Amino acid sequence: MEGELRLATVDDAVKYQLFLVPCEPGDPDQHREVLQQYIERILVQFAPILVSYIWQNQPFNLKYKPTKGDIPAHIGGVTKFGDNIEDEWFIVYLIQQITKKFPELVARVDDNDGEFLLIEAADFLPKWLTPENSANRVFFHQGELCIIPKPKTPGEEPWLPATSPTILKALMLLSAHPDDFLATKSIRAAVYKRISGYPEKVRASFHQAHCYLPAGIVVVLKHRPALVAAAVQAFYLRDSIDLQACRPFKTFLPNTRVMTSVTFTKCLYAQLMQQKFVPDRRSGYTLPSPVHHQYKAHELGMKLAHGFEILCSKCNTVSPDSERQVLNTPFWAGFLNSLKTNNYFKGELEGSANYLDQLHMAENYFQQSVIKPESSVAMSPGEEILTLLQMSSFNLDELEKEAASLPPEDDDGWLEISPDDLDQILSEASGRNESIPPSNEEDQKYDLAEVTESMKAFISKVSTHEGAETPWSPAEACVTFDVDSFTDALDRILGADSEELDSDDLDEEEQFEFLDSDEDMDSEAHGEEEKALPNKMIGSLRSYMNDMDCELTHTNVGKSFITPRKVASSAKEPLSRDADCALGDDSDAGDTDLTPVDVDLNLVTNLLESYSAQAGLAGPASNILQSMGVHLPENSDHRCINSRAKD
């Protein structure tokens, strides 16, 4: 239990488990043998997309896990994905495809955040599903996302768990009712959207760049392209002790450098590019002028060489025989035959250069993801590099000839992103797919009624200590008013005989006519003496509200609201500023007819003033409106003022 807890709290790591259903008791040794066969079948099936994948930290791996507590025996693994979140979602895609290819397997995936699949679909989850009761409810079965629900009726309580089920209980339910627990279409769409595009998306995540590297590193990367990730991480996370090994270089001397093409993931390339680093003069690595046409290739090569040197400085030389012994087992022979059966080599002639390249990648994949037992000490990246250097030889002249015909490197314009592009990405990530309005305001029509309706819908939503619910559109969250409930509430407060009620926000005759309809019934049930007290209360309340309205009218609070009278007066020919003030004071002093406040106009005015005060930055007004799909234009008045100030 302690080991599982420690495993679950690893930062930036994804854990995956595959269970065989139905879970019938039997011989543990036989069950283990069956699960081991599934490991080989799965890894062989998905070898074509796994052998060439470059993992940020750790590869996808499957190991046999014996029964522990209420968790039955299964196959699974843990992968630390680090800064590259795409590794985690690629694993989700693999798990989905595994359960689709092998429908007798049921899988679950989580990370240090918990049920991150539910986090991805948070906008579409049912109300009952919370972090407290979501454990062991989310699975992949037959390639589909499944959620075990809570019982809705007493009849469902005997077989549906009211609290978080055990894994064994969940597997029994999925085995007995495979079609009853399919997640809703919106939840599945949110998760499937995140893993859409694979396996083609793997190639799109790579970035080819030219690097000026020592010949030894060029040879190592030809055999093990994935080692570029370990080298980038070593440089990216370097400290002063690591840099001591780089002055001077002992393994990768700078005088053997040649130009080559290196395949990165976009995450690794960005990490390497964004690091500002000046090499120690004792290292022997020098850079040309920044205006040199190959400056970037020299800089990338220098940084990558430091990473490889740091890796090699932390380990001792390993015998090449230790690697060959792994490939002399019957397990490797069966694995290789399975690859040939699944057309892994794509018709390449055995012994050809392309065939050998594919074979080397398969060997490395087999050692990293298939054969390594958890009890053994895995070979570190530095040991792999030194082993490859011992086993390989190179001809510097041949490498220089290859450098003369390198393929063009990829454009790295994706490193730069405009504010509009960022807004679009954030909008798409939120699941709304809203298009950002163009900057030309003349082509856009902004409906202020939509602003008021959206805000009313937002206010009408229920909010708790967990936050407020943002309506997707005004149509989905219209304001409702229950007349009967409101009438009953007034009856309880004011008594059974309510005739009228006055307020500056409500019209007496139109809004409260339903109160007069109760008068006949009340008069039959109660005498004149019983009606005296409610009438007196209503008269006192009305007088109190009138006095309060009159008092507020002459304060800044009353003057801050816009009324239809103010709007009408603003449409007339303006007087002088002093005359306006004098007339305004006189009209306020003698105003006995209280004009009702235009709520919608005041709402829009206050929102626009708040939005204008943000001066183009993020703020409460823009955040609330954008969350409801309302995008306001730039304040043209402020733009004119700023242009005049510059002039």
Disulfide bonds with the S-S distance in Angstrom:
none
